[in-house]
Amino acid sequence: MAASTSPALAVAQTSTDRAIEHGFPIVPVSRLAERESWRKELGRPIYHIHKWWATRLGSVFRAIVLGALMDSDRDIWDEFYEKHNFADKVVLDPFMGSGTTLGEALKLGCSVVGCDINPVSTFLVRQALTPVSESALRQAYGALEANISDEIKKYYSTPDRKTGRLIPVLYAFWVKEVETPNGERIPLFSSYIFSKDAYPKKRPRAQLLCPACWHVFEGRYDDQWVMCPECDHAYNPQVGPASGQIVTGKAGDQHRIKTLLPSDGTPPTERMYALMALRENGDKVYLTPTESDQALYREATKRLAEENLPLPASEVRPGHNTDQARGYGYRRWTDFFNDRQKLCLGILLREILKIEDRPVREQMLCLFSSTLEFNNRFCSFKGEGTGAVRHMFSNHILKPERTPLESSVWGGNRCSGTFATLFESRLIPAKRYLDVPFELGTEPQLFEGDSGGKPAKVLASNPIRPTMIDCWAGASRSSTALILNGDSARLPIPDKSIDAVITDPPYFDFIHYSELSDFFYAWLSPVLADEHPSFRPADSSAAGEVQHKEATSFAEALGNVLRESARVLKDEGVLAFSFHHSRSEGWGAIQAALTSAGLTVAASHPLHAELRAASPKSAAKDPISLDAILVCRKSTAVGPSAWSESYLLDKVRNSSASLIAGGMKLSKTDVFVMLAGELLTVAGGLSTDDFCKTLDRLRVEIERS
């Protein structure tokens, strides 16, 4: 079913109507988007060379760009897999984030303008869109490998307990400890089963730790009574001393964990309790750390104190997304790394800075920064049969990890999230994508030697080769990219010069991107400030950020950007953006922002936006997997006309039925997102307060039915 516009449009139809205003292939695009969402970095590697939050799906934004530029007599889905060349069109994204809009527009032959107030976003988008030859990257990587890989790897090695020869350590397992008033040190284990398979019923083997002698041995994931083969201690491995916010001592005394944190304001101490190593025959083995393993870590600590390395020096500023980490003593960004990580990351960064070729050096700096996400004290173990490392941003807050996982920084075979593995799995595929951009096919395709189906790859675009420009004056040429850092409420762009504005604004509520991006900024700013002025401030925040937990402030900030976007938008152009929220307050802020910007919602289309199983969605009672794509016009015509609540409810029910029939699973909150989007198409005459009240009333009615 193609979603249609409301009969209550407040915009006069003209010969410049766009395809996206009158219909959208919500079912096939949503099905394709869901396929992409399972492994976004494989379907669109260009947007995943570095962490950014809420990266939207490329297949969705390809469809949006097509619909925003094509005339209304053309069908978006019919054109989806065709090559296009909109050489005379310029697309703007005022919240460019990871650059999804820009990449999809460039693939369609457009010129693009992207702006973000966050310098980390600006840097990563520039690196994503900059073509650097694979041979140049491999040459630089090879030099790094020859010069420092062995130096780093030696700190991640251990003697094979059978042969005595050194073998690589893939991961080191740590646990935080607290000390009670009577001097007892208690590890914050919730369970003594620290490793099991992602599908334990099929593969029940698990790794257990003895709480008496700290010996590592093999058992089952569902064992409830075991005896340590080393010391004969019998215990229930399912139960550890930490449960929620309470820790229990050996005598049964209970304490709130926060009351046992170090009084000097430093983070809790950590103890290394297990290693996963790789034997010469390729087998992975779990080992109990020996004194030589502890001595190797102490050697790293000693060398760290002697070296002069380019480590971050800035403090973690207070904020909703950082206060939990600060409360556990993580006050400086260096606190997020243990001594061995700081040493090895510092050695790696120092060597990267010696690369003379600036484009190659900055690609490697981007890769280094991406590596930080998987190599810090906030990472954890996902389990066997997975990518192993759960990165630090699996939660939207910087949540201290009680059992951190330490990866080998350089890495190698059979490990993930390391500099070596990310070079091959993220950076190289992204550069190849620039040369051969592809779309995921609609049906699985079997590859030789593969037991399952993978999406077929369809070549539907020319190579991405934008000319990078520094100011609007060069935008008259075809396929240019103007990447800006700054407040999008003040754009250096002439009036009525943009053909379409397509974006995904920041989330209303508690996710503050700059508080999180400071983690990367702390490392990048000292080494990029000379060549990139945007990295000279103390942190990555800036006045004008559109990220507020208070609805009025959010609406005002967003309205300023939307008003500026409307200024630079041609009269016949459309502005489209994605949004979802679980409360009417968030949608009321959108309605207020649009009204203040002089924009009217011409259509709303529900589309799959995010993997339902992703953290933290999987923990939500009623997770959202849909976005509403809001298609806006400048308010130039007739004003609001009559509309009925029954019409809106029927339209939402019909769209829901179409998506469900197409194989999509919808939550109650997904249906609410659809309802809110549809209400915006007729809300021109409502105050924000009346809009929220109407939305709440309609929500009750549609959930009742």
C-alpha positions as CSV (number, residue, x, y, z in Angstrom):
1,M,0.0,0.0,0.0
2,A,1.2,3.5,-0.8
3,A,0.5,6.0,1.9
4,S,-1.5,9.0,0.7
5,T,-1.9,12.5,1.7
6,S,-4.8,13.8,3.8
7,P,-7.7,15.7,2.1
8,A,-7.0,18.4,4.7
9,L,-3.8,19.6,3.1
10,A,-3.0,23.2,3.9
11,V,-0.9,23.5,0.7
12,A,-2.3,24.1,-2.8
13,Q,-1.3,21.4,-5.3
14,T,0.8,22.7,-8.1
15,S,2.6,21.3,-11.1
16,T,5.7,21.0,-9.0
17,D,4.2,18.4,-6.6
18,R,6.7,15.7,-5.7
19,A,6.2,12.0,-5.7
20,I,6.7,11.8,-1.9
21,E,3.8,14.0,-1.3
22,H,1.2,11.8,-2.8
23,G,2.3,8.3,-2.2
24,F,5.1,6.2,-0.8
25,P,5.9,2.4,-1.0
26,I,5.8,1.9,2.7
27,V,5.7,-1.9,2.6
28,P,8.6,-2.7,0.2
29,V,10.8,0.0,1.5
30,S,10.1,-1.1,5.1
31,R,10.9,-4.7,4.3
32,L,14.1,-3.7,2.6
33,A,15.0,-1.4,5.5
34,E,14.4,-4.2,8.0
35,R,16.8,-6.4,6.0
36,E,19.4,-3.7,6.1
37,S,18.9,-3.0,9.8
38,W,20.3,-6.4,10.8
39,R,23.8,-5.5,9.8
40,K,23.8,-1.9,8.8
41,E,27.6,-1.8,8.4
42,L,27.4,-4.4,5.7
43,G,24.5,-2.8,3.7
44,R,25.9,0.7,3.9
45,P,29.6,0.6,5.0
46,I,30.1,4.2,4.1
47,Y,28.1,5.4,7.1
48,H,29.8,3.1,9.6
49,I,33.5,3.9,9.5
50,H,33.0,5.6,12.9
51,K,30.3,5.7,15.6
52,W,27.4,8.0,15.3
53,W,24.1,7.8,17.2
54,A,20.8,6.9,15.6
55,T,22.3,6.4,12.1
56,R,19.3,6.0,9.8
57,L,18.9,3.4,7.1
58,G,20.3,4.2,3.7
59,S,17.5,2.4,1.8
60,V,14.9,4.6,3.5
61,F,16.8,7.8,2.7
62,R,17.4,6.7,-0.9
63,A,13.6,6.4,-1.3
64,I,13.1,9.8,0.4
65,V,15.5,11.6,-1.8
66,L,14.0,10.0,-4.9
67,G,10.5,11.0,-3.8
68,A,11.5,14.5,-2.9
69,L,13.1,15.1,-6.3
70,M,10.8,13.2,-8.7
71,D,7.6,14.6,-10.1
72,S,4.3,13.2,-8.7
73,D,3.6,11.2,-11.8
74,R,6.5,8.9,-11.2
75,D,6.5,5.9,-8.9
76,I,9.2,5.8,-6.2
77,W,9.5,2.0,-6.0
78,D,9.6,1.6,-9.8
79,E,12.6,3.9,-9.8
80,F,14.3,2.6,-6.7
81,Y,16.8,0.3,-8.5
82,E,17.3,2.5,-11.5
83,K,20.3,4.7,-12.0
84,H,19.6,8.4,-11.8
85,N,21.5,11.6,-12.4
86,F,19.9,14.7,-10.7
87,A,22.9,16.8,-11.7
88,D,21.0,20.0,-11.4
89,K,19.7,19.4,-7.9
90,V,21.2,20.3,-4.5
91,V,20.1,18.5,-1.3
92,L,20.7,19.9,2.2
93,D,20.9,18.0,5.5
94,P,21.1,20.5,8.4
95,F,21.6,17.6,10.9
96,M,23.9,15.4,8.8
97,G,25.1,13.1,11.7
98,S,26.8,10.2,9.9
99,G,26.1,11.5,6.5
100,T,23.3,9.2,5.3
101,T,21.4,11.8,3.4
102,L,24.5,13.1,1.7
103,G,25.7,9.7,0.6
104,E,22.3,8.7,-0.8
105,A,21.9,12.0,-2.6
106,L,25.4,11.8,-4.1
107,K,24.6,8.3,-5.4
108,L,21.6,9.8,-7.3
109,G,23.9,12.4,-8.9
110,C,23.0,15.4,-6.7
111,S,25.2,18.0,-5.2
112,V,25.0,18.1,-1.4
113,V,25.3,20.5,1.5
114,G,25.7,18.9,5.0
115,C,26.0,20.8,8.2
116,D,26.3,19.6,11.8
117,I,27.1,21.5,14.9
118,N,29.3,18.7,16.2
119,P,32.9,18.6,15.0
120,V,33.1,14.8,15.3
121,S,30.2,14.5,12.9
122,T,31.9,16.9,10.4
123,F,35.2,15.0,10.6
124,L,33.7,11.5,10.1
125,V,31.5,12.6,7.2
126,R,34.5,14.2,5.5
127,Q,36.4,11.0,5.9
128,A,33.5,8.8,4.7
129,L,33.1,10.8,1.5
130,T,36.8,11.3,0.7
131,P,38.1,8.8,-1.8
132,V,41.5,7.4,-0.8
133,S,43.0,4.5,-2.8
134,E,43.0,1.2,-1.1
135,S,46.6,0.7,-2.0
136,A,47.6,3.9,-0.2
137,L,45.7,2.8,2.9
138,R,47.2,-0.7,2.8
139,Q,50.7,0.8,2.4
140,A,50.1,3.0,5.5
141,Y,48.6,0.1,7.4
142,G,51.5,-2.1,6.5
143,A,54.0,0.5,7.8
144,L,52.1,0.7,11.1
145,E,52.0,-3.0,11.3
146,A,55.8,-3.3,10.7
147,N,56.7,-0.6,13.1
148,I,54.5,-1.1,16.1
149,S,52.1,-4.1,15.9
150,D,54.6,-6.5,17.6
151,E,55.3,-3.9,20.2
152,I,51.5,-3.7,21.1
153,K,50.8,-7.4,20.7
154,K,53.5,-8.4,23.2
155,Y,51.3,-6.9,25.9
156,Y,48.5,-9.2,24.8
157,S,50.3,-12.6,25.0
158,T,50.4,-15.4,27.5
159,P,52.3,-18.8,27.7
160,D,50.4,-21.7,26.3
161,R,49.8,-23.9,29.4
162,K,50.6,-27.0,27.4
163,T,53.7,-25.9,25.3
164,G,55.0,-22.9,27.2
165,R,55.2,-20.9,24.0
166,L,53.7,-17.5,23.8
167,I,50.3,-17.3,22.2
168,P,48.1,-14.2,21.5
169,V,45.5,-13.1,24.1
170,L,42.2,-12.2,22.4
171,Y,40.4,-10.9,25.4
172,A,41.1,-10.2,29.1
173,F,38.1,-10.4,31.5
174,W,38.0,-8.0,34.4
175,V,35.7,-7.4,37.3
176,K,35.2,-4.4,39.5
177,E,35.7,-4.8,43.3
178,V,34.4,-2.9,46.3
179,E,35.7,-2.9,49.9
180,T,33.3,-3.2,52.8
181,P,33.9,-1.3,56.1
182,N,35.4,-4.5,57.6
183,G,38.0,-4.8,54.8
184,E,36.4,-7.5,52.7
185,R,36.9,-7.1,49.0
186,I,33.9,-8.2,47.0
187,P,33.9,-8.7,43.2
188,L,30.7,-7.4,41.5
189,F,29.7,-10.6,39.8
190,S,26.0,-11.2,39.4
191,S,26.9,-14.8,38.3
192,Y,30.1,-16.8,38.2
193,I,29.2,-18.1,34.7
194,F,31.1,-15.5,32.7
195,S,30.9,-16.9,29.2
196,K,28.2,-18.8,27.4
197,D,27.0,-19.2,23.8
198,A,24.4,-16.9,22.3
199,Y,22.2,-20.0,21.8
200,P,23.0,-21.9,25.1
201,K,20.3,-24.5,24.7
202,K,21.9,-25.6,21.5
203,R,25.5,-25.2,22.8
204,P,25.3,-25.6,26.6
205,R,29.1,-25.4,27.2
206,A,30.0,-22.4,29.4
207,Q,33.0,-21.0,31.3
208,L,32.8,-20.7,35.1
209,L,34.9,-19.0,37.8
210,C,35.5,-20.4,41.2
211,P,34.8,-17.7,43.9
212,A,37.2,-19.4,46.3
213,C,40.4,-19.8,44.3
214,W,39.5,-17.9,41.1
215,H,40.2,-20.9,38.9
216,V,38.6,-20.9,35.4
217,F,37.0,-24.1,34.3
218,E,34.3,-25.5,31.9
219,G,30.7,-26.3,32.9
220,R,27.2,-25.7,31.6
221,Y,25.2,-22.5,31.3
222,D,22.5,-24.0,33.5
223,D,24.6,-25.6,36.2
224,Q,23.3,-24.8,39.6
225,W,25.7,-26.8,41.7
226,V,29.4,-27.4,40.8
227,M,32.7,-28.3,42.5
228,C,35.8,-26.5,41.5
229,P,38.3,-29.0,40.0
230,E,41.2,-27.0,41.5
231,C,40.2,-26.5,45.2
232,D,37.0,-28.7,45.6
233,H,34.9,-25.7,46.5
234,A,31.2,-26.4,46.0
235,Y,28.8,-23.6,45.0
236,N,25.9,-22.4,42.9
237,P,27.5,-20.6,39.9
238,Q,24.2,-18.9,39.0
239,V,24.4,-16.6,42.1
240,G,27.1,-13.9,42.5
241,P,27.5,-11.4,45.3
242,A,26.1,-8.5,43.3
243,S,22.3,-8.1,42.6
244,G,21.0,-4.8,41.4
245,Q,22.4,-2.1,43.5
246,I,23.2,-4.4,46.5
247,V,26.3,-6.5,47.2
248,T,26.4,-9.3,49.8
249,G,29.5,-10.2,51.8
250,K,30.6,-13.7,52.8
251,A,28.9,-13.3,56.2
252,G,25.7,-12.3,54.6
253,D,26.0,-8.6,55.3
254,Q,24.5,-6.4,52.6
255,H,25.6,-3.0,51.3
256,R,24.5,-0.6,48.6
257,I,27.3,-0.6,46.0
258,K,27.5,3.1,45.7
259,T,28.3,3.5,49.4
260,L,31.4,1.3,49.0
261,L,32.9,3.3,46.1
262,P,36.4,4.7,46.8
263,S,36.2,7.8,49.1
264,D,38.9,9.6,47.1
265,G,36.5,9.9,44.1
266,T,38.5,7.5,41.8
267,P,36.9,4.6,39.9
268,P,36.6,1.2,41.6
269,T,39.5,-1.1,41.4
270,E,39.4,-4.0,38.8
271,R,40.8,-7.5,38.9
272,M,41.7,-9.5,35.9
273,Y,40.2,-13.0,36.3
274,A,40.3,-14.8,33.0
275,L,41.9,-14.7,29.5
276,M,40.7,-16.0,26.2
277,A,43.8,-17.0,24.1
278,L,44.3,-18.5,20.6
279,R,46.4,-21.6,20.4
280,E,48.7,-22.3,17.5
281,N,46.2,-24.8,16.1
282,G,43.5,-22.2,15.9
283,D,41.6,-23.3,19.0
284,K,40.3,-20.7,21.5
285,V,41.1,-21.5,25.1
286,Y,40.0,-19.9,28.4
287,L,42.8,-19.5,30.9
288,T,43.3,-18.5,34.5
289,P,45.7,-15.6,34.6
290,T,49.1,-16.5,36.1
291,E,51.7,-14.3,37.9
292,S,53.4,-13.8,34.5
293,D,50.2,-12.4,33.1
294,Q,49.9,-10.0,36.1
295,A,53.5,-9.0,35.7
296,L,53.0,-8.2,32.0
297,Y,50.2,-5.8,33.0
298,R,52.4,-4.2,35.6
299,E,55.1,-3.8,33.0
300,A,52.6,-1.9,30.8
301,T,51.8,0.3,33.8
302,K,55.4,1.1,34.4
303,R,56.1,1.9,30.8
304,L,53.0,4.1,30.6
305,A,54.5,6.3,33.4
306,E,57.7,6.7,31.5
307,E,56.3,7.4,28.0
308,N,55.2,10.8,26.6
309,L,52.1,9.7,24.7
310,P,49.3,11.8,23.0
311,L,46.6,10.9,25.6
312,P,43.5,12.9,26.3
313,A,43.8,15.4,29.1
314,S,40.2,16.8,29.3
315,E,37.6,16.2,32.0
316,V,34.2,14.6,31.6
317,R,31.7,17.4,31.9
318,P,28.5,16.9,33.9
319,G,25.4,15.9,32.0
320,H,22.5,13.5,31.8
321,N,24.5,11.1,29.7
322,T,27.7,11.4,31.7
323,D,26.7,11.8,35.3
324,Q,26.4,8.1,36.0
325,A,30.0,7.6,34.9
326,R,31.2,10.6,36.9
327,G,29.3,9.2,40.0
328,Y,31.5,6.1,39.8
329,G,34.7,8.2,39.7
330,Y,35.2,8.5,36.0
331,R,36.1,12.2,36.0
332,R,38.7,12.3,33.2
333,W,38.5,10.7,29.8
334,T,41.7,8.8,30.5
335,D,39.8,7.1,33.4
336,F,37.8,5.2,30.7
337,F,40.9,3.1,29.8
338,N,43.1,0.9,31.9
339,D,46.9,1.4,31.9
340,R,47.5,-1.3,29.2
341,Q,44.9,0.2,26.9
342,K,46.3,3.8,27.4
343,L,49.8,2.6,26.6
344,C,48.9,0.7,23.5
345,L,46.4,3.2,22.2
346,G,49.0,6.0,22.8
347,I,51.7,4.1,20.9
348,L,49.3,3.5,18.0
349,L,48.2,7.2,17.8
350,R,51.7,8.5,18.1
351,E,52.7,6.3,15.1
352,I,49.7,7.4,13.0
353,L,50.6,11.0,13.5
354,K,53.9,10.3,11.7
355,I,52.1,9.6,8.4
356,E,53.0,12.5,6.1
357,D,50.1,12.1,3.5
358,R,47.3,14.1,5.2
359,P,44.3,12.4,3.6
360,V,45.7,9.0,4.5
361,R,46.7,10.2,8.0
362,E,43.1,11.4,8.6
363,Q,41.6,8.2,7.4
364,M,43.8,6.3,9.9
365,L,42.9,8.8,12.6
366,C,39.2,8.2,11.9
367,L,39.9,4.4,12.1
368,F,41.8,4.9,15.4
369,S,38.9,6.9,16.9
370,S,36.5,4.2,15.8
371,T,38.7,1.6,17.6
372,L,38.3,3.5,20.9
373,E,34.6,2.5,21.0
374,F,35.6,-1.2,21.4
375,N,38.7,-0.8,23.6
376,N,37.9,0.8,26.9
377,R,36.7,-0.1,30.4
378,F,33.0,0.3,29.5
379,C,33.0,-2.6,27.0
380,S,31.6,-6.0,28.0
381,F,31.4,-9.6,26.7
382,K,28.5,-10.6,24.4
383,G,29.3,-14.3,24.5
384,E,30.4,-17.0,22.2
385,G,28.9,-17.1,18.7
386,T,28.7,-13.3,18.5
387,G,31.0,-10.4,17.7
388,A,32.2,-10.9,21.3
389,V,32.7,-7.2,22.2
390,R,29.7,-5.2,23.3
391,H,30.8,-1.7,22.6
392,M,30.5,1.1,25.2
393,F,27.5,2.8,23.6
394,S,25.1,-0.1,23.8
395,N,23.4,2.2,26.3
396,H,22.7,5.9,25.6
397,I,24.3,6.8,28.9
398,L,27.9,6.1,29.8
399,K,27.1,3.2,32.1
400,P,30.0,1.8,34.1
401,E,30.5,-1.9,33.3
402,R,30.9,-4.2,36.3
403,T,32.7,-6.9,34.3
404,P,34.6,-5.1,31.6
405,L,36.1,-6.9,28.6
406,E,39.6,-5.8,27.3
407,S,40.4,-6.6,23.7
408,S,43.8,-6.8,22.2
409,V,44.2,-3.3,20.8
410,W,45.9,-4.2,17.6
411,G,44.2,-7.5,17.2
412,G,44.4,-10.3,14.7
413,N,42.6,-13.5,13.8
414,R,39.5,-14.5,15.7
415,C,38.9,-11.3,17.6
416,S,36.7,-8.2,17.0
417,G,36.7,-4.5,17.6
418,T,40.4,-4.1,17.2
419,F,42.4,-1.7,15.0
420,A,43.4,-4.6,12.6
421,T,39.9,-6.0,12.3
422,L,38.2,-2.7,11.9
423,F,40.6,-1.8,9.1
424,E,39.4,-4.7,7.1
425,S,35.8,-4.8,8.2
426,R,34.9,-1.0,8.3
427,L,37.5,1.2,6.6
428,I,38.3,-0.8,3.5
429,P,34.6,-1.7,2.7
430,A,33.7,2.0,3.0
431,K,36.3,3.0,0.5
432,R,35.3,0.2,-1.9
433,Y,31.7,1.4,-1.5
434,L,32.6,4.8,-2.9
435,D,33.9,3.0,-6.1
436,V,31.0,0.5,-6.3
437,P,28.0,1.7,-4.4
438,F,25.3,-1.0,-4.2
439,E,21.7,-1.5,-3.0
440,L,20.5,-4.5,-1.1
441,G,18.2,-6.6,-3.2
442,T,14.7,-7.5,-2.2
443,E,15.3,-11.3,-2.1
444,P,18.1,-13.4,-0.4
445,Q,20.8,-14.7,-2.7
446,L,22.9,-17.8,-2.0
447,F,26.6,-17.3,-2.3
448,E,29.0,-20.2,-3.0
449,G,29.8,-22.1,0.1
450,D,27.2,-20.2,2.1
451,S,24.5,-22.3,3.9
452,G,22.1,-19.4,4.3
453,G,20.8,-16.5,2.3
454,K,22.3,-13.1,2.0
455,P,20.7,-10.1,0.3
456,A,21.6,-9.8,-3.3
457,K,23.6,-6.7,-4.2
458,V,22.2,-4.5,-7.0
459,L,24.4,-1.9,-8.7
460,A,22.1,1.1,-9.1
461,S,24.4,4.1,-8.8
462,N,27.5,5.6,-10.3
463,P,30.7,5.8,-8.2
464,I,30.6,8.4,-5.4
465,R,33.1,11.0,-6.4
466,P,32.1,14.4,-5.1
467,T,34.2,17.5,-5.5
468,M,34.8,18.7,-2.0
469,I,34.2,22.5,-1.8
470,D,34.6,25.0,1.0
471,C,31.9,27.6,0.2
472,W,28.7,27.9,-1.6
473,A,30.3,29.6,-4.6
474,G,31.5,26.2,-5.9
475,A,28.1,24.6,-5.6
476,S,27.1,25.4,-9.2
477,R,29.2,22.5,-10.4
478,S,27.6,19.0,-10.5
479,S,28.3,16.4,-7.8
480,T,29.9,18.8,-5.2
481,A,29.9,18.3,-1.4
482,L,29.9,21.3,0.9
483,I,30.5,19.9,4.5
484,L,30.0,22.5,7.2
485,N,30.5,22.6,10.9
486,G,28.4,25.1,12.7
487,D,24.9,26.1,13.8
488,S,22.4,25.2,11.1
489,A,20.2,28.0,12.2
490,R,22.7,30.3,10.4
491,L,23.7,28.8,7.1
492,P,26.1,30.5,4.6
493,I,23.7,29.7,1.7
494,P,21.7,32.1,-0.4
495,D,17.9,32.3,-0.2
496,K,15.9,29.8,-2.3
497,S,18.9,27.9,-3.5
498,I,18.2,24.3,-2.2
499,D,16.0,21.8,-4.1
500,A,15.2,19.6,-1.1
501,V,16.0,19.5,2.6
502,I,16.1,16.0,4.0
503,T,17.2,15.2,7.5
504,D,16.9,13.3,10.8
505,P,16.8,15.8,13.6
506,P,18.2,15.0,17.1
507,Y,16.0,13.0,19.4
508,F,13.9,15.0,21.9
509,D,14.6,14.0,25.5
510,F,17.7,12.8,27.2
511,I,20.2,11.8,24.4
512,H,22.8,14.5,24.2
513,Y,25.1,13.7,21.4
514,S,27.9,16.1,22.3
515,E,28.1,14.6,25.9
516,L,28.8,11.2,24.3
517,S,30.9,12.4,21.4
518,D,33.3,14.1,23.9
519,F,34.7,10.6,24.4
520,F,36.1,10.7,20.8
521,Y,36.7,14.5,20.8
522,A,39.0,14.2,23.8
523,W,41.5,12.1,21.7
524,L,41.0,13.9,18.4
525,S,41.0,17.5,19.4
526,P,44.7,17.8,20.5
527,V,45.9,16.2,17.2
528,L,43.4,17.9,14.8
529,A,43.1,21.4,16.2
530,D,45.9,22.9,14.1
531,E,44.3,21.8,10.8
532,H,40.6,21.8,11.9
533,P,39.6,24.9,13.9
534,S,36.3,23.2,14.9
535,F,38.4,21.0,17.2
536,R,39.9,23.9,19.2
537,P,37.2,24.4,21.9
538,A,37.4,22.5,25.2
539,D,34.7,20.0,24.2
540,S,32.3,19.1,21.3
541,S,29.4,21.2,22.6
542,A,28.2,24.4,21.1
543,A,25.6,27.0,21.5
544,G,22.6,26.2,19.3
545,E,22.6,22.5,19.9
546,V,19.1,21.0,19.3
547,Q,19.1,18.5,22.2
548,H,16.9,19.3,25.1
549,K,14.8,17.4,27.6
550,E,12.4,20.3,27.9
551,A,9.8,20.5,25.1
552,T,9.7,24.2,24.7
553,S,13.4,24.6,24.5
554,F,13.7,21.7,22.0
555,A,10.9,23.2,19.9
556,E,12.5,26.6,19.8
557,A,15.9,25.3,18.8
558,L,14.5,22.9,16.2
559,G,12.3,25.7,14.9
560,N,15.3,27.9,14.4
561,V,16.9,25.3,12.1
562,L,13.7,24.5,10.3
563,R,13.1,28.2,9.7
564,E,16.6,28.6,8.2
565,S,16.1,25.5,6.1
566,A,12.9,27.0,4.8
567,R,14.7,30.2,3.9
568,V,17.2,28.4,1.7
569,L,14.7,26.0,0.2
570,K,13.2,26.8,-3.2
571,D,9.5,27.6,-3.2
572,E,8.8,24.4,-5.1
573,G,11.0,22.3,-2.9
574,V,10.0,20.0,-0.1
575,L,11.5,19.5,3.4
576,A,11.3,15.9,4.7
577,F,12.5,14.5,8.0
578,S,12.1,11.4,10.1
579,F,11.0,11.4,13.7
580,H,9.6,9.1,16.4
581,H,8.7,9.5,20.0
582,S,6.6,7.6,22.5
583,R,4.9,10.6,24.2
584,S,2.6,13.3,22.9
585,E,5.0,16.0,24.4
586,G,7.6,15.1,21.9
587,W,5.2,15.4,19.0
588,G,3.9,18.6,20.4
589,A,7.4,20.0,20.2
590,I,7.6,19.0,16.5
591,Q,4.2,20.7,15.8
592,A,5.4,23.9,17.6
593,A,8.7,23.9,15.7
594,L,7.0,23.5,12.3
595,T,4.5,26.2,13.0
596,S,7.2,28.7,14.1
597,A,9.2,27.8,10.9
598,G,6.2,28.4,8.6
599,L,6.0,24.8,7.4
600,T,3.0,22.6,6.8
601,V,3.1,18.8,6.8
602,A,1.8,17.7,3.4
603,A,2.2,13.9,4.1
604,S,3.3,11.4,6.7
605,H,4.7,8.0,5.8
606,P,5.4,5.2,8.4
607,L,8.6,3.4,7.6
608,H,10.8,0.8,9.4
609,A,13.7,2.7,11.0
610,E,15.5,0.5,13.6
611,L,16.2,-3.0,14.5
612,R,13.8,-4.0,17.3
613,A,16.3,-6.3,18.9
614,A,19.0,-3.5,19.2
615,S,20.0,-2.3,22.7
616,P,18.5,-0.5,24.4
617,K,15.3,-1.1,22.4
618,S,15.2,-4.8,23.3
619,A,14.8,-3.8,27.0
620,A,11.9,-1.6,26.3
621,K,8.4,-2.8,27.1
622,D,6.9,-1.5,23.9
623,P,9.8,-0.7,21.5
624,I,9.5,1.6,18.5
625,S,10.8,0.3,15.2
626,L,9.0,2.9,13.0
627,D,9.7,6.4,12.0
628,A,7.2,8.8,10.6
629,I,8.6,10.5,7.5
630,L,7.2,14.0,7.6
631,V,7.0,15.7,4.2
632,C,6.7,19.5,4.6
633,R,6.0,22.5,2.4
634,K,6.3,26.2,3.0
635,S,2.9,27.4,4.2
636,T,1.8,29.4,1.2
637,A,-1.8,28.5,0.5
638,V,-5.3,27.9,1.8
639,G,-5.1,27.2,5.5
640,P,-6.6,24.3,7.3
641,S,-9.8,22.6,6.0
642,A,-12.2,20.3,7.7
643,W,-11.1,16.9,8.9
644,S,-12.4,14.1,11.0
645,E,-10.9,12.0,13.7
646,S,-12.5,8.9,12.2
647,Y,-10.6,9.6,8.9
648,L,-7.3,9.7,10.7
649,L,-8.0,6.6,12.7
650,D,-9.1,4.6,9.6
651,K,-6.0,5.8,7.8
652,V,-3.7,4.6,10.6
653,R,-5.6,1.2,10.8
654,N,-5.2,0.8,7.0
655,S,-1.5,1.6,7.0
656,S,-1.0,-0.7,10.0
657,A,-2.8,-3.6,8.3
658,S,-0.6,-3.1,5.1
659,L,2.6,-3.2,7.1
660,I,1.5,-6.3,9.1
661,A,0.4,-8.0,5.9
662,G,3.9,-7.2,4.5
663,G,5.5,-9.1,7.3
664,M,6.2,-6.3,9.7
665,K,5.6,-6.5,13.5
666,L,4.1,-3.4,15.1
667,S,4.0,-2.4,18.7
668,K,1.4,-0.1,20.3
669,T,4.0,2.7,20.2
670,D,4.6,2.1,16.5
671,V,0.9,2.7,15.9
672,F,1.1,5.8,18.0
673,V,4.0,7.1,15.9
674,M,1.8,6.6,12.8
675,L,-1.1,8.4,14.5
676,A,1.0,11.3,15.5
677,G,2.4,11.7,12.0
678,E,-1.1,11.7,10.5
679,L,-2.4,14.2,13.0
680,L,0.4,16.6,12.0
681,T,-0.9,16.6,8.4
682,V,-4.1,18.3,9.7
683,A,-2.9,20.2,12.7
684,G,-2.3,23.6,11.2
685,G,-5.2,25.2,13.1
686,L,-4.4,23.6,16.5
687,S,-2.4,25.1,19.3
688,T,0.3,22.9,20.7
689,D,-1.7,22.2,23.8
690,D,-4.8,21.2,21.8
691,F,-2.6,19.1,19.5
692,C,-1.2,17.1,22.5
693,K,-4.7,16.7,24.0
694,T,-6.1,15.5,20.7
695,L,-3.3,13.1,20.2
696,D,-3.7,11.6,23.7
697,R,-7.4,11.2,23.1
698,L,-6.9,9.5,19.7
699,R,-4.3,7.2,21.2
700,V,-6.7,5.9,23.8
701,E,-9.3,5.4,21.1
702,I,-7.1,3.5,18.7
703,E,-5.6,1.3,21.4
704,R,-9.1,0.5,22.6
705,S,-10.1,-0.7,19.2
